[in-house]
């Protein structure tokens, strides 16, 4: 699951740096994948802060 959380956090940062529909879609997909594996939004936010 930690790989999925990290991928979601990376996608969040990518969207923050270059907000467009492509990065938004990628972020949504990766966050959903992480949540499907049991991660919470707080887990992803924490990974985003520490990366």
C-alpha atoms as one frame of an Amber mdcrd trajectory, in Angstrom:
protein
   0.000   0.000   0.000   2.850   2.442   0.687   3.744   2.454  -3.023   0.180
   3.478  -3.858   0.256   6.220  -1.216   3.556   7.538  -2.552   2.271   7.453
  -6.136  -0.803   9.414  -5.068   1.308  11.963  -3.181   3.561  12.358  -6.237
   0.489  12.912  -8.418  -0.852  15.516  -5.979   2.435  17.434  -6.183   2.500
  17.155  -9.978  -0.994  18.635 -10.160  -0.061  21.410  -7.743   2.922  22.335
  -9.900   1.135  22.100 -13.266  -2.636  22.111 -12.763  -4.407  20.914 -15.876
  -6.902  18.231 -16.774  -4.227  15.600 -17.430  -2.575  15.973 -14.033  -5.994
  16.225 -12.380  -7.132  12.966 -13.946  -3.872  11.234 -13.012  -4.149  12.497
  -9.430  -7.758  11.357  -9.116  -6.910   7.904 -10.441  -3.905   7.423  -8.170
  -5.733   8.695  -5.087  -8.595   6.311  -5.851  -6.152   3.429  -6.305  -4.566
   4.198  -2.927  -7.967   4.426  -1.250  -8.978   1.116  -2.820  -5.949  -0.406
  -1.110  -6.985   0.977   2.276  -5.236   4.347   2.407  -6.984   7.403   3.761
  -6.727  10.929   2.422  -4.799  11.742   5.605  -2.239   9.046   4.718  -1.745
  10.614   1.297  -1.519  14.123   2.743   1.090  12.985   5.256   3.148  11.386
   2.471   2.842  14.576   0.473   4.189  16.646   3.377   7.166  14.376   3.991
   8.266  14.007   0.366
